[in-house]
Amino acid sequence: MKIQPLHELRQVKGWEEFFRHGEGFLNAAEQAHRKGVQAFTPEILYNLSAMAVEKFVMAALMRHGELPYNHTMADLVEAMERVFPGKMADIGEGLLKMDEYQDICDLDGFKIVPPKMEEIPAMLELAERLRQLVQSQLLTTQEG
């Protein structure tokens, strides 16, 4: 079996769907927050924002034939910085801060810290900035 050199890897199919799902999660969170829909608690808005971020990152990585080690914000940021050096800037720092609200991967160390409603606009803005970055720069160019 011949192993392909890394520079010949191809995009992972389905990245467009991931990007559309990210837009759906972000749009739902933004609209619910803007309209003040009470059913959308800070925890729900946080999770919608986090799902949007995950989908946008996955779309960009898949488009370039890459996948993250895991789906924590730290792993997503690490993968984005590896594949797109210098593109994440302060977006990456904000995503790492989002990771502090939930640590649900380790059942023994399971931790959820609910965000306050006043923290949600910054999360939505961060997800929107990531969407714009991915759409304008990372999905339109092919590494190589």
C-alpha positions as a Markdown table, in Angstrom:
| # | Residue | x | y | z |
|---|---|---|---|---|
| 1 | Met | 0.0 | 0.0 | 0.0 |
| 2 | Lys | 1.4 | 3.3 | -1.1 |
| 3 | Ile | 1.1 | 6.2 | 1.5 |
| 4 | Gln | 0.4 | 9.6 | 0.2 |
| 5 | Pro | 2.7 | 12.4 | 1.1 |
| 6 | Leu | 1.0 | 15.0 | 3.4 |
| 7 | His | 1.0 | 17.7 | 0.8 |
| 8 | Glu | -1.2 | 15.5 | -1.5 |
| 9 | Leu | -4.0 | 15.1 | 1.0 |
| 10 | Arg | -7.4 | 16.1 | -0.4 |
| 11 | Gln | -10.3 | 17.9 | 1.3 |
| 12 | Val | -12.7 | 15.9 | 3.4 |
| 13 | Lys | -16.1 | 15.7 | 1.7 |
| 14 | Gly | -19.0 | 17.4 | 3.4 |
| 15 | Trp | -17.2 | 20.6 | 4.6 |
| 16 | Glu | -19.9 | 22.8 | 3.0 |
| 17 | Glu | -22.6 | 21.1 | 5.1 |
| 18 | Phe | -20.6 | 21.7 | 8.2 |
| 19 | Phe | -20.3 | 25.4 | 7.3 |
| 20 | Arg | -24.1 | 25.7 | 6.7 |
| 21 | His | -24.8 | 24.0 | 10.0 |
| 22 | Gly | -22.5 | 26.5 | 11.7 |
| 23 | Glu | -24.4 | 29.3 | 10.2 |
| 24 | Gly | -27.7 | 27.8 | 11.4 |
| 25 | Phe | -26.5 | 27.4 | 15.0 |
| 26 | Leu | -25.1 | 31.0 | 15.0 |
| 27 | Asn | -28.2 | 32.5 | 13.3 |
| 28 | Ala | -30.5 | 30.7 | 15.8 |
| 29 | Ala | -28.4 | 32.0 | 18.8 |
| 30 | Glu | -28.2 | 35.6 | 17.5 |
| 31 | Gln | -31.9 | 35.8 | 16.7 |
| 32 | Ala | -33.0 | 34.3 | 20.0 |
| 33 | His | -30.7 | 36.6 | 21.9 |
| 34 | Arg | -31.7 | 39.7 | 19.9 |
| 35 | Lys | -35.4 | 38.9 | 20.5 |
| 36 | Gly | -34.9 | 38.1 | 24.1 |
| 37 | Val | -36.5 | 34.7 | 23.9 |
| 38 | Gln | -36.6 | 33.5 | 27.5 |
| 39 | Ala | -36.5 | 29.8 | 26.6 |
| 40 | Phe | -32.9 | 30.4 | 25.3 |
| 41 | Thr | -31.1 | 30.6 | 28.6 |
| 42 | Pro | -27.4 | 31.6 | 28.7 |
| 43 | Glu | -26.4 | 27.9 | 28.8 |
| 44 | Ile | -28.4 | 27.2 | 25.6 |
| 45 | Leu | -27.0 | 30.3 | 23.9 |
| 46 | Tyr | -23.5 | 29.3 | 24.9 |
| 47 | Asn | -23.9 | 25.8 | 23.5 |
| 48 | Leu | -25.4 | 27.1 | 20.3 |
| 49 | Ser | -22.4 | 29.5 | 19.9 |
| 50 | Ala | -20.0 | 26.6 | 20.7 |
| 51 | Met | -21.6 | 24.4 | 18.2 |
| 52 | Ala | -21.4 | 27.1 | 15.5 |
| 53 | Val | -17.6 | 27.5 | 16.3 |
| 54 | Glu | -17.1 | 23.8 | 16.1 |
| 55 | Lys | -18.9 | 23.6 | 12.7 |
| 56 | Phe | -16.9 | 26.6 | 11.3 |
| 57 | Val | -13.6 | 25.1 | 12.4 |
| 58 | Met | -14.5 | 21.7 | 11.1 |
| 59 | Ala | -15.5 | 23.2 | 7.7 |
| 60 | Ala | -12.2 | 25.0 | 7.4 |
| 61 | Leu | -10.1 | 22.0 | 8.4 |
| 62 | Met | -12.0 | 19.5 | 6.3 |
| 63 | Arg | -11.7 | 21.9 | 3.3 |
| 64 | His | -7.9 | 21.6 | 3.7 |
| 65 | Gly | -7.8 | 17.8 | 4.3 |
| 66 | Glu | -7.3 | 18.1 | 8.1 |
| 67 | Leu | -9.1 | 17.1 | 11.3 |
| 68 | Pro | -8.6 | 18.1 | 14.9 |
| 69 | Tyr | -7.4 | 15.6 | 17.6 |
| 70 | Asn | -10.6 | 16.2 | 19.5 |
| 71 | His | -13.4 | 18.7 | 19.7 |
| 72 | Thr | -12.6 | 20.8 | 22.8 |
| 73 | Met | -12.0 | 24.4 | 22.1 |
| 74 | Ala | -8.3 | 23.9 | 22.9 |
| 75 | Asp | -8.0 | 21.1 | 20.3 |
| 76 | Leu | -9.9 | 23.1 | 17.7 |
| 77 | Val | -7.7 | 26.2 | 18.2 |
| 78 | Glu | -4.6 | 24.1 | 18.1 |
| 79 | Ala | -5.6 | 22.5 | 14.8 |
| 80 | Met | -6.5 | 25.9 | 13.3 |
| 81 | Glu | -3.2 | 27.4 | 14.4 |
| 82 | Arg | -1.3 | 24.4 | 12.9 |
| 83 | Val | -3.2 | 24.5 | 9.6 |
| 84 | Phe | -3.6 | 28.3 | 9.3 |
| 85 | Pro | -0.6 | 29.9 | 11.2 |
| 86 | Gly | -1.3 | 33.4 | 12.2 |
| 87 | Lys | -4.9 | 33.6 | 11.1 |
| 88 | Met | -6.6 | 33.0 | 14.4 |
| 89 | Ala | -5.0 | 35.9 | 16.4 |
| 90 | Asp | -7.3 | 36.9 | 19.3 |
| 91 | Ile | -10.1 | 34.7 | 18.1 |
| 92 | Gly | -8.2 | 31.7 | 19.4 |
| 93 | Glu | -7.7 | 33.4 | 22.8 |
| 94 | Gly | -11.5 | 34.0 | 23.0 |
| 95 | Leu | -12.3 | 30.4 | 22.1 |
| 96 | Leu | -9.9 | 29.1 | 24.8 |
| 97 | Lys | -11.8 | 31.2 | 27.3 |
| 98 | Met | -15.1 | 29.6 | 26.1 |
| 99 | Asp | -13.6 | 26.2 | 27.0 |
| 100 | Glu | -13.6 | 27.2 | 30.7 |
| 101 | Tyr | -17.4 | 27.0 | 30.9 |
| 102 | Gln | -17.6 | 23.3 | 30.2 |
| 103 | Asp | -15.3 | 20.3 | 30.7 |
| 104 | Ile | -17.5 | 17.4 | 29.9 |
| 105 | Cys | -15.0 | 15.0 | 28.3 |
| 106 | Asp | -13.8 | 13.4 | 31.5 |
| 107 | Leu | -16.7 | 11.9 | 33.4 |
| 108 | Asp | -14.8 | 12.0 | 36.7 |
| 109 | Gly | -13.9 | 15.7 | 36.3 |
| 110 | Phe | -17.2 | 16.8 | 34.7 |
| 111 | Lys | -17.7 | 20.5 | 35.2 |
| 112 | Ile | -20.2 | 23.1 | 33.9 |
| 113 | Val | -20.0 | 26.7 | 34.8 |
| 114 | Pro | -23.1 | 28.5 | 33.4 |
| 115 | Pro | -22.3 | 31.8 | 31.7 |
| 116 | Lys | -24.1 | 35.0 | 32.6 |
| 117 | Met | -26.4 | 36.5 | 30.0 |
| 118 | Glu | -24.1 | 39.6 | 29.8 |
| 119 | Glu | -21.3 | 37.3 | 28.6 |
| 120 | Ile | -23.3 | 36.0 | 25.6 |
| 121 | Pro | -22.9 | 39.0 | 23.2 |
| 122 | Ala | -19.1 | 38.5 | 23.3 |
| 123 | Met | -19.5 | 34.8 | 22.5 |
| 124 | Leu | -21.8 | 35.5 | 19.6 |
| 125 | Glu | -19.5 | 38.2 | 18.3 |
| 126 | Leu | -16.5 | 35.8 | 18.5 |
| 127 | Ala | -18.4 | 33.1 | 16.6 |
| 128 | Glu | -19.4 | 35.7 | 14.0 |
| 129 | Arg | -15.8 | 36.8 | 13.6 |
| 130 | Leu | -14.7 | 33.2 | 13.2 |
| 131 | Arg | -17.5 | 32.7 | 10.6 |
| 132 | Gln | -16.2 | 35.7 | 8.6 |
| 133 | Leu | -12.6 | 34.5 | 8.8 |
| 134 | Val | -13.5 | 31.0 | 7.6 |
| 135 | Gln | -15.7 | 32.3 | 4.9 |
| 136 | Ser | -13.5 | 35.0 | 3.5 |
| 137 | Gln | -10.1 | 33.5 | 3.9 |
| 138 | Leu | -9.9 | 29.9 | 4.8 |
| 139 | Leu | -12.5 | 28.3 | 2.6 |
| 140 | Thr | -11.4 | 30.2 | -0.5 |
| 141 | Thr | -7.8 | 29.2 | -0.5 |
| 142 | Gln | -6.3 | 25.8 | -0.8 |
| 143 | Glu | -3.0 | 25.2 | 1.0 |
| 144 | Gly | -0.3 | 23.8 | -1.1 |
